[in-house]
Amino acid sequence: MSDCFFPTSVRSYRRWATITPSDSAIFDPLPDAIYCSGQGHLSAVGSDDVTVSFQVLGPTLLPISPKKVTTDSAGTYIALWLI
C-alpha cells in the first residue's frame, strides 16, 4: 500500500480569472475557491460583510467564496468557478 494521499473527490474548475484586488468590485457570481500562487496575504470579504485576512505561506487552494478581495491583499490570486 502506498503512503500517497488521493482525494476521494476531485473538482474540475471550468472558469478562472486573475484577481485584481479592489475595495469596490464584487464577484458575480461568487467564486467557488481561490488559488494562491505563493507567499502573501489575502484580505477577503464574505457575503456577510465580514473581512478576514489569510496568511498564505506557499501555493495553496483556499475553499472560500468571498464577494470581494480588498486592496489590503498582497500576492497573486486566481478566482476559480466550477461552472
MARNU-262079 format. One record per atom (N, C-alpha, C, O): residue number from 1; residue in three letters; y, x negated, z negated; atom name. Coordinates in Angstrom, 1 decimal, padded with zeros to 4 digits. Example, Ala and Ser with C-alpha at 12.3 -4.5 7.8 and 13.67 -1.06 7.14 Angstrom:
BEGIN
+------+------+--------+--------+--------+------+
| voke | baba |     c2 |     c1 |     c3 | pati |
+------+------+--------+--------+--------+------+
|    1 |  ALA | -005.7 | -013.2 | -007.8 |    N |
|    1 |  ALA | -004.5 | -012.3 | -007.8 |   CA |
|    1 |  ALA | -003.3 | -013.2 | -007.8 |    C |
|    1 |  ALA | -003.3 | -014.2 | -008.5 |    O |
|    2 |  SER | -002.2 | -012.8 | -007.1 |    N |
|    2 |  SER | -001.1 | -013.7 | -007.1 |   CA |
|    2 |  SER |  000.0 | -012.9 | -007.9 |    C |
|    2 |  SER |  001.1 | -013.4 | -008.0 |    O |
+------+------+--------+--------+--------+------+
end
This chain:
BEGIN
+------+------+--------+--------+--------+------+
| voke | baba |     c2 |     c1 |     c3 | pati |
+------+------+--------+--------+--------+------+
|    1 |  MET | -001.2 | -000.8 |  000.0 |    N |
|    1 |  MET |  000.0 |  000.0 |  000.0 |   CA |
|    1 |  MET |  001.2 | -000.9 |  000.0 |    C |
|    1 |  MET |  001.3 | -001.9 | -000.7 |    O |
|    2 |  SER |  002.2 | -000.5 |  000.8 |    N |
|    2 |  SER |  003.4 | -001.2 |  000.9 |   CA |
|    2 |  SER |  004.4 | -000.9 | -000.2 |    C |
|    2 |  SER |  004.4 |  000.2 | -000.7 |    O |
|    3 |  ASP |  005.3 | -001.8 | -000.6 |    N |
|    3 |  ASP |  006.3 | -001.6 | -001.6 |   CA |
|    3 |  ASP |  007.6 | -001.1 | -001.0 |    C |
|    3 |  ASP |  008.6 | -000.8 | -001.7 |    O |
|    4 |  CYS |  007.6 | -000.8 |  000.3 |    N |
|    4 |  CYS |  008.8 | -000.3 |  001.0 |   CA |
|    4 |  CYS |  009.0 |  001.1 |  000.7 |    C |
|    4 |  CYS |  008.0 |  001.9 |  000.5 |    O |
|    5 |  PHE |  010.2 |  001.5 |  000.6 |    N |
|    5 |  PHE |  010.6 |  002.9 |  000.3 |   CA |
|    5 |  PHE |  010.9 |  003.6 |  001.6 |    C |
|    5 |  PHE |  011.7 |  003.1 |  002.4 |    O |
|    6 |  PHE |  010.2 |  004.7 |  001.9 |    N |
|    6 |  PHE |  010.5 |  005.5 |  003.1 |   CA |
|    6 |  PHE |  011.0 |  006.9 |  002.6 |    C |
|    6 |  PHE |  010.2 |  007.6 |  001.9 |    O |
|    7 |  PRO |  012.2 |  007.4 |  003.0 |    N |
|    7 |  PRO |  012.6 |  008.7 |  002.6 |   CA |
|    7 |  PRO |  011.7 |  009.8 |  003.2 |    C |
|    7 |  PRO |  011.2 |  009.6 |  004.3 |    O |
|    8 |  THR |  011.5 |  010.8 |  002.4 |    N |
|    8 |  THR |  010.7 |  011.9 |  002.9 |   CA |
|    8 |  THR |  011.5 |  012.8 |  003.9 |    C |
|    8 |  THR |  010.9 |  013.6 |  004.6 |    O |
|    9 |  SER |  012.8 |  012.7 |  003.9 |    N |
|    9 |  SER |  013.7 |  013.4 |  004.8 |   CA |
|    9 |  SER |  014.8 |  012.5 |  005.3 |    C |
|    9 |  SER |  015.5 |  011.9 |  004.6 |    O |
|   10 |  VAL |  014.8 |  012.5 |  006.6 |    N |
|   10 |  VAL |  015.8 |  011.6 |  007.3 |   CA |
|   10 |  VAL |  016.8 |  012.6 |  008.1 |    C |
|   10 |  VAL |  016.3 |  013.4 |  008.9 |    O |
|   11 |  ARG |  018.1 |  012.4 |  007.8 |    N |
|   11 |  ARG |  019.1 |  013.2 |  008.5 |   CA |
|   11 |  ARG |  019.6 |  012.4 |  009.7 |    C |
|   11 |  ARG |  019.8 |  011.2 |  009.7 |    O |
|   12 |  SER |  019.8 |  013.1 |  010.8 |    N |
|   12 |  SER |  020.3 |  012.5 |  012.0 |   CA |
|   12 |  SER |  021.7 |  013.1 |  012.2 |    C |
|   12 |  SER |  021.8 |  014.3 |  012.6 |    O |
|   13 |  TYR |  022.7 |  012.3 |  012.1 |    N |
|   13 |  TYR |  024.1 |  012.8 |  012.3 |   CA |
|   13 |  TYR |  024.4 |  012.8 |  013.8 |    C |
|   13 |  TYR |  024.0 |  011.9 |  014.5 |    O |
|   14 |  ARG |  025.0 |  013.9 |  014.2 |    N |
|   14 |  ARG |  025.3 |  014.1 |  015.6 |   CA |
|   14 |  ARG |  026.7 |  013.9 |  016.0 |    C |
|   14 |  ARG |  027.0 |  013.8 |  017.2 |    O |
|   15 |  ARG |  027.6 |  013.8 |  015.1 |    N |
|   15 |  ARG |  029.0 |  013.6 |  015.3 |   CA |
|   15 |  ARG |  029.6 |  012.6 |  014.3 |    C |
|   15 |  ARG |  029.2 |  012.7 |  013.1 |    O |
|   16 |  TRP |  030.5 |  011.8 |  014.7 |    N |
|   16 |  TRP |  031.1 |  010.8 |  013.8 |   CA |
|   16 |  TRP |  032.5 |  010.5 |  014.3 |    C |
|   16 |  TRP |  032.9 |  010.6 |  015.5 |    O |
|   17 |  ALA |  033.4 |  010.0 |  013.3 |    N |
|   17 |  ALA |  034.7 |  009.6 |  013.7 |   CA |
|   17 |  ALA |  035.2 |  008.6 |  012.6 |    C |
|   17 |  ALA |  034.9 |  008.8 |  011.4 |    O |
|   18 |  THR |  036.0 |  007.6 |  013.0 |    N |
|   18 |  THR |  036.6 |  006.7 |  012.1 |   CA |
|   18 |  THR |  037.7 |  007.5 |  011.3 |    C |
|   18 |  THR |  038.4 |  008.3 |  011.9 |    O |
|   19 |  ILE |  037.7 |  007.2 |  010.1 |    N |
|   19 |  ILE |  038.7 |  007.9 |  009.2 |   CA |
|   19 |  ILE |  040.0 |  007.1 |  009.1 |    C |
|   19 |  ILE |  040.0 |  005.9 |  008.8 |    O |
|   20 |  THR |  041.1 |  007.8 |  009.4 |    N |
|   20 |  THR |  042.4 |  007.2 |  009.1 |   CA |
|   20 |  THR |  042.9 |  007.9 |  007.9 |    C |
|   20 |  THR |  043.3 |  009.1 |  007.9 |    O |
|   21 |  PRO |  043.0 |  007.2 |  006.8 |    N |
|   21 |  PRO |  043.5 |  007.8 |  005.5 |   CA |
|   21 |  PRO |  044.8 |  008.5 |  005.7 |    C |
|   21 |  PRO |  045.7 |  007.9 |  006.4 |    O |
|   22 |  SER |  045.0 |  009.7 |  005.1 |    N |
|   22 |  SER |  046.2 |  010.4 |  005.2 |   CA |
|   22 |  SER |  046.3 |  011.3 |  003.9 |    C |
|   22 |  SER |  045.3 |  011.8 |  003.4 |    O |
|   23 |  ASP |  047.5 |  011.5 |  003.5 |    N |
|   23 |  ASP |  047.8 |  012.4 |  002.3 |   CA |
|   23 |  ASP |  047.9 |  013.8 |  002.8 |    C |
|   23 |  ASP |  048.0 |  014.7 |  001.9 |    O |
|   24 |  SER |  047.9 |  014.1 |  004.1 |    N |
|   24 |  SER |  048.1 |  015.5 |  004.5 |   CA |
|   24 |  SER |  047.1 |  016.0 |  005.5 |    C |
|   24 |  SER |  046.8 |  017.2 |  005.5 |    O |
|   25 |  ALA |  046.4 |  015.1 |  006.2 |    N |
|   25 |  ALA |  045.4 |  015.6 |  007.2 |   CA |
|   25 |  ALA |  044.1 |  016.0 |  006.5 |    C |
|   25 |  ALA |  043.6 |  015.4 |  005.6 |    O |
|   26 |  ILE |  043.6 |  017.2 |  006.9 |    N |
|   26 |  ILE |  042.5 |  017.8 |  006.2 |   CA |
|   26 |  ILE |  041.4 |  017.9 |  007.3 |    C |
|   26 |  ILE |  041.6 |  018.3 |  008.4 |    O |
|   27 |  PHE |  040.1 |  017.5 |  006.9 |    N |
|   27 |  PHE |  039.0 |  017.6 |  007.8 |   CA |
|   27 |  PHE |  038.6 |  019.0 |  008.1 |    C |
|   27 |  PHE |  038.6 |  019.9 |  007.2 |    O |
|   28 |  ASP |  038.4 |  019.3 |  009.4 |    N |
|   28 |  ASP |  037.9 |  020.7 |  009.8 |   CA |
|   28 |  ASP |  037.0 |  020.5 |  010.9 |    C |
|   28 |  ASP |  037.4 |  020.3 |  012.0 |    O |
|   29 |  PRO |  035.7 |  020.7 |  010.7 |    N |
|   29 |  PRO |  035.0 |  021.0 |  009.4 |   CA |
|   29 |  PRO |  034.9 |  019.8 |  008.5 |    C |
|   29 |  PRO |  035.1 |  018.7 |  008.9 |    O |
|   30 |  LEU |  034.5 |  020.1 |  007.2 |    N |
|   30 |  LEU |  034.3 |  019.0 |  006.3 |   CA |
|   30 |  LEU |  033.1 |  018.2 |  006.7 |    C |
|   30 |  LEU |  032.1 |  018.7 |  007.2 |    O |
|   31 |  PRO |  033.2 |  016.9 |  006.5 |    N |
|   31 |  PRO |  032.1 |  016.0 |  006.9 |   CA |
|   31 |  PRO |  030.9 |  016.2 |  006.0 |    C |
|   31 |  PRO |  031.1 |  016.7 |  004.8 |    O |
|   32 |  ASP |  029.7 |  015.9 |  006.5 |    N |
|   32 |  ASP |  028.5 |  016.0 |  005.6 |   CA |
|   32 |  ASP |  028.3 |  014.8 |  004.8 |    C |
|   32 |  ASP |  027.5 |  014.8 |  003.8 |    O |
|   33 |  ALA |  028.9 |  013.6 |  005.2 |    N |
|   33 |  ALA |  028.8 |  012.4 |  004.5 |   CA |
|   33 |  ALA |  029.8 |  011.4 |  005.0 |    C |
|   33 |  ALA |  030.4 |  011.6 |  006.0 |    O |
|   34 |  ILE |  030.0 |  010.3 |  004.2 |    N |
|   34 |  ILE |  031.0 |  009.3 |  004.6 |   CA |
|   34 |  ILE |  030.2 |  008.0 |  004.6 |    C |
|   34 |  ILE |  029.6 |  007.6 |  003.6 |    O |
|   35 |  TYR |  030.3 |  007.2 |  005.7 |    N |
|   35 |  TYR |  029.7 |  005.9 |  005.8 |   CA |
|   35 |  TYR |  030.8 |  004.9 |  005.4 |    C |
|   35 |  TYR |  031.9 |  004.9 |  006.0 |    O |
|   36 |  CYS |  030.5 |  004.0 |  004.5 |    N |
|   36 |  CYS |  031.4 |  002.9 |  004.1 |   CA |
|   36 |  CYS |  030.8 |  001.6 |  004.7 |    C |
|   36 |  CYS |  029.7 |  001.2 |  004.3 |    O |
|   37 |  SER |  031.6 |  000.9 |  005.5 |    N |
|   37 |  SER |  031.0 | -000.2 |  006.2 |   CA |
|   37 |  SER |  031.1 | -001.5 |  005.4 |    C |
|   37 |  SER |  030.4 | -002.5 |  005.8 |    O |
|   38 |  GLY |  031.8 | -001.5 |  004.3 |    N |
|   38 |  GLY |  031.9 | -002.7 |  003.5 |   CA |
|   38 |  GLY |  032.6 | -002.5 |  002.2 |    C |
|   38 |  GLY |  032.8 | -001.4 |  001.8 |    O |
|   39 |  GLN |  033.1 | -003.6 |  001.6 |    N |
|   39 |  GLN |  033.7 | -003.5 |  000.3 |   CA |
|   39 |  GLN |  035.1 | -002.9 |  000.4 |    C |
|   39 |  GLN |  035.8 | -003.1 |  001.4 |    O |
|   40 |  GLY |  035.4 | -002.1 | -000.6 |    N |
|   40 |  GLY |  036.7 | -001.4 | -000.7 |   CA |
|   40 |  GLY |  036.7 | -000.3 | -001.7 |    C |
|   40 |  GLY |  035.8 | -000.3 | -002.6 |    O |
|   41 |  HIS |  037.7 |  000.6 | -001.6 |    N |
|   41 |  HIS |  037.6 |  001.8 | -002.4 |   CA |
|   41 |  HIS |  038.1 |  003.0 | -001.6 |    C |
|   41 |  HIS |  038.9 |  002.9 | -000.8 |    O |
|   42 |  LEU |  037.4 |  004.1 | -001.9 |    N |
|   42 |  LEU |  037.7 |  005.3 | -001.2 |   CA |
|   42 |  LEU |  038.2 |  006.4 | -002.1 |    C |
|   42 |  LEU |  037.6 |  006.7 | -003.2 |    O |
|   43 |  SER |  039.4 |  006.9 | -001.8 |    N |
|   43 |  SER |  040.0 |  007.9 | -002.6 |   CA |
|   43 |  SER |  039.9 |  009.2 | -001.9 |    C |
|   43 |  SER |  040.5 |  009.4 | -000.8 |    O |
|   44 |  ALA |  039.0 |  010.1 | -002.4 |    N |
|   44 |  ALA |  038.7 |  011.4 | -001.7 |   CA |
|   44 |  ALA |  039.1 |  012.6 | -002.5 |    C |
|   44 |  ALA |  039.0 |  012.6 | -003.7 |    O |
|   45 |  VAL |  039.6 |  013.6 | -001.8 |    N |
|   45 |  VAL |  040.0 |  014.9 | -002.4 |   CA |
|   45 |  VAL |  038.9 |  015.9 | -002.0 |    C |
|   45 |  VAL |  038.7 |  016.2 | -000.8 |    O |
|   46 |  GLY |  038.4 |  016.6 | -003.0 |    N |
|   46 |  GLY |  037.4 |  017.6 | -002.8 |   CA |
|   46 |  GLY |  038.0 |  019.0 | -002.5 |    C |
|   46 |  GLY |  039.2 |  019.1 | -002.6 |    O |
|   47 |  SER |  037.2 |  019.9 | -002.1 |    N |
|   47 |  SER |  037.7 |  021.3 | -001.8 |   CA |
|   47 |  SER |  038.4 |  022.0 | -003.0 |    C |
|   47 |  SER |  039.1 |  022.9 | -002.8 |    O |
|   48 |  ASP |  038.1 |  021.4 | -004.2 |    N |
|   48 |  ASP |  038.7 |  022.0 | -005.4 |   CA |
|   48 |  ASP |  040.0 |  021.2 | -005.8 |    C |
|   48 |  ASP |  040.6 |  021.4 | -006.8 |    O |
|   49 |  ASP |  040.5 |  020.4 | -004.8 |    N |
|   49 |  ASP |  041.7 |  019.6 | -005.0 |   CA |
|   49 |  ASP |  041.6 |  018.5 | -006.1 |    C |
|   49 |  ASP |  042.7 |  018.0 | -006.5 |    O |
|   50 |  VAL |  040.4 |  018.1 | -006.5 |    N |
|   50 |  VAL |  040.3 |  017.0 | -007.5 |   CA |
|   50 |  VAL |  040.1 |  015.8 | -006.7 |    C |
|   50 |  VAL |  039.3 |  015.7 | -005.8 |    O |
|   51 |  THR |  040.9 |  014.7 | -007.0 |    N |
|   51 |  THR |  040.8 |  013.4 | -006.4 |   CA |
|   51 |  THR |  039.9 |  012.5 | -007.2 |    C |
|   51 |  THR |  040.0 |  012.4 | -008.4 |    O |
|   52 |  VAL |  039.0 |  011.8 | -006.5 |    N |
|   52 |  VAL |  038.1 |  010.9 | -007.1 |   CA |
|   52 |  VAL |  038.1 |  009.6 | -006.3 |    C |
|   52 |  VAL |  038.1 |  009.6 | -005.1 |    O |
|   53 |  SER |  038.1 |  008.4 | -007.0 |    N |
|   53 |  SER |  038.1 |  007.1 | -006.3 |   CA |
|   53 |  SER |  036.7 |  006.5 | -006.5 |    C |
|   53 |  SER |  036.2 |  006.4 | -007.6 |    O |
|   54 |  PHE |  036.1 |  006.1 | -005.4 |    N |
|   54 |  PHE |  034.8 |  005.5 | -005.3 |   CA |
|   54 |  PHE |  035.0 |  004.0 | -005.1 |    C |
|   54 |  PHE |  035.7 |  003.6 | -004.1 |    O |
|   55 |  GLN |  034.5 |  003.2 | -005.9 |    N |
|   55 |  GLN |  034.5 |  001.7 | -005.7 |   CA |
|   55 |  GLN |  033.3 |  001.4 | -004.9 |    C |
|   55 |  GLN |  032.1 |  001.6 | -005.3 |    O |
|   56 |  VAL |  033.5 |  000.8 | -003.7 |    N |
|   56 |  VAL |  032.4 |  000.5 | -002.8 |   CA |
|   56 |  VAL |  032.2 | -001.0 | -002.7 |    C |
|   56 |  VAL |  033.1 | -001.7 | -002.4 |    O |
|   57 |  LEU |  031.0 | -001.5 | -003.0 |    N |
|   57 |  LEU |  030.7 | -002.9 | -003.1 |   CA |
|   57 |  LEU |  030.1 | -003.4 | -001.8 |    C |
|   57 |  LEU |  030.0 | -004.7 | -001.7 |    O |
|   58 |  GLY |  029.6 | -002.6 | -001.0 |    N |
|   58 |  GLY |  029.0 | -003.0 |  000.3 |   CA |
|   58 |  GLY |  028.7 | -001.8 |  001.1 |    C |
|   58 |  GLY |  029.0 | -000.7 |  000.8 |    O |
|   59 |  PRO |  028.1 | -002.0 |  002.3 |    N |
|   59 |  PRO |  027.7 | -000.9 |  003.2 |   CA |
|   59 |  PRO |  026.9 |  000.1 |  002.4 |    C |
|   59 |  PRO |  025.9 | -000.2 |  001.8 |    O |
|   60 |  THR |  027.4 |  001.4 |  002.5 |    N |
|   60 |  THR |  026.7 |  002.5 |  001.8 |   CA |
|   60 |  THR |  027.0 |  003.8 |  002.5 |    C |
|   60 |  THR |  028.0 |  003.9 |  003.2 |    O |
|   61 |  LEU |  026.2 |  004.8 |  002.2 |    N |
|   61 |  LEU |  026.4 |  006.1 |  002.7 |   CA |
|   61 |  LEU |  026.7 |  007.0 |  001.5 |    C |
|   61 |  LEU |  025.9 |  007.1 |  000.6 |    O |
|   62 |  LEU |  027.9 |  007.6 |  001.4 |    N |
|   62 |  LEU |  028.2 |  008.5 |  000.3 |   CA |
|   62 |  LEU |  027.9 |  009.9 |  000.7 |    C |
|   62 |  LEU |  028.5 |  010.4 |  001.7 |    O |
|   63 |  PRO |  027.1 |  010.6 |  000.0 |    N |
|   63 |  PRO |  026.7 |  012.0 |  000.3 |   CA |
|   63 |  PRO |  027.8 |  013.0 | -000.2 |    C |
|   63 |  PRO |  027.5 |  013.9 | -001.0 |    O |
|   64 |  ILE |  029.0 |  012.8 |  000.2 |    N |
|   64 |  ILE |  030.1 |  013.7 | -000.2 |   CA |
|   64 |  ILE |  030.8 |  014.4 |  001.0 |    C |
|   64 |  ILE |  030.7 |  013.9 |  002.1 |    O |
|   65 |  SER |  031.4 |  015.5 |  000.7 |    N |
|   65 |  SER |  032.1 |  016.3 |  001.7 |   CA |
|   65 |  SER |  033.6 |  016.5 |  001.3 |    C |
|   65 |  SER |  034.0 |  017.6 |  001.0 |    O |
|   66 |  PRO |  034.4 |  015.4 |  001.4 |    N |
|   66 |  PRO |  035.8 |  015.6 |  001.0 |   CA |
|   66 |  PRO |  036.6 |  016.4 |  002.0 |    C |
|   66 |  PRO |  036.3 |  016.4 |  003.2 |    O |
|   67 |  LYS |  037.7 |  017.0 |  001.6 |    N |
|   67 |  LYS |  038.6 |  017.7 |  002.5 |   CA |
|   67 |  LYS |  039.6 |  016.7 |  003.1 |    C |
|   67 |  LYS |  040.1 |  016.9 |  004.2 |    O |
|   68 |  LYS |  039.8 |  015.6 |  002.4 |    N |
|   68 |  LYS |  040.6 |  014.5 |  003.0 |   CA |
|   68 |  LYS |  040.4 |  013.2 |  002.2 |    C |
|   68 |  LYS |  039.9 |  013.2 |  001.1 |    O |
|   69 |  VAL |  040.8 |  012.1 |  002.9 |    N |
|   69 |  VAL |  040.7 |  010.7 |  002.3 |   CA |
|   69 |  VAL |  042.2 |  010.3 |  002.3 |    C |
|   69 |  VAL |  042.8 |  010.2 |  003.3 |    O |
|   70 |  THR |  042.6 |  009.9 |  001.1 |    N |
|   70 |  THR |  044.1 |  009.6 |  000.9 |   CA |
|   70 |  THR |  044.4 |  008.2 |  001.3 |    C |
|   70 |  THR |  043.5 |  007.3 |  001.4 |    O |
|   71 |  THR |  045.7 |  007.9 |  001.4 |    N |
|   71 |  THR |  046.2 |  006.6 |  001.7 |   CA |
|   71 |  THR |  046.0 |  005.5 |  000.6 |    C |
|   71 |  THR |  046.2 |  004.4 |  000.8 |    O |
|   72 |  ASP |  045.5 |  006.0 | -000.5 |    N |
|   72 |  ASP |  045.1 |  005.0 | -001.6 |   CA |
|   72 |  ASP |  043.8 |  004.3 | -001.3 |    C |
|   72 |  ASP |  043.5 |  003.4 | -002.0 |    O |
|   73 |  SER |  043.2 |  004.7 | -000.2 |    N |
|   73 |  SER |  041.9 |  004.1 |  000.2 |   CA |
|   73 |  SER |  042.1 |  002.7 |  000.9 |    C |
|   73 |  SER |  043.1 |  002.5 |  001.6 |    O |
|   74 |  ALA |  041.2 |  001.8 |  000.7 |    N |
|   74 |  ALA |  041.2 |  000.5 |  001.4 |   CA |
|   74 |  ALA |  039.7 |  000.2 |  001.8 |    C |
|   74 |  ALA |  038.8 |  000.2 |  001.0 |    O |
|   75 |  GLY |  039.6 |  000.0 |  003.1 |    N |
|   75 |  GLY |  038.2 | -000.2 |  003.7 |   CA |
|   75 |  GLY |  038.1 |  000.5 |  005.0 |    C |
|   75 |  GLY |  039.0 |  001.2 |  005.4 |    O |
|   76 |  THR |  036.9 |  000.4 |  005.6 |    N |
|   76 |  THR |  036.7 |  001.1 |  006.9 |   CA |
|   76 |  THR |  035.6 |  002.2 |  006.6 |    C |
|   76 |  THR |  034.5 |  001.9 |  006.1 |    O |
|   77 |  TYR |  036.0 |  003.4 |  006.9 |    N |
|   77 |  TYR |  035.1 |  004.5 |  006.6 |   CA |
|   77 |  TYR |  034.9 |  005.4 |  007.9 |    C |
|   77 |  TYR |  035.8 |  005.5 |  008.7 |    O |
|   78 |  ILE |  033.7 |  006.0 |  008.0 |    N |
|   78 |  ILE |  033.4 |  006.8 |  009.1 |   CA |
|   78 |  ILE |  032.9 |  008.2 |  008.6 |    C |
|   78 |  ILE |  032.0 |  008.2 |  007.7 |    O |
|   79 |  ALA |  033.5 |  009.3 |  009.1 |    N |
|   79 |  ALA |  033.0 |  010.6 |  008.7 |   CA |
|   79 |  ALA |  031.8 |  011.0 |  009.6 |    C |
|   79 |  ALA |  031.8 |  010.7 |  010.8 |    O |
|   80 |  LEU |  030.8 |  011.6 |  009.0 |    N |
|   80 |  LEU |  029.6 |  012.0 |  009.7 |   CA |
|   80 |  LEU |  029.3 |  013.5 |  009.5 |    C |
|   80 |  LEU |  029.5 |  014.1 |  008.5 |    O |
|   81 |  TRP |  028.9 |  014.1 |  010.6 |    N |
|   81 |  TRP |  028.6 |  015.5 |  010.7 |   CA |
|   81 |  TRP |  027.2 |  015.7 |  011.2 |    C |
|   81 |  TRP |  026.8 |  015.0 |  012.1 |    O |
|   82 |  LEU |  026.4 |  016.7 |  010.6 |    N |
|   82 |  LEU |  025.1 |  017.0 |  011.1 |   CA |
|   82 |  LEU |  025.2 |  017.9 |  012.4 |    C |
|   82 |  LEU |  024.2 |  017.9 |  013.1 |    O |
|   83 |  ILE |  026.3 |  018.6 |  012.6 |    N |
|   83 |  ILE |  026.4 |  019.5 |  013.7 |   CA |
|   83 |  ILE |  026.5 |  018.8 |  015.1 |    C |
|   83 |  ILE |  026.7 |  019.4 |  016.1 |    O |
+------+------+--------+--------+--------+------+
end
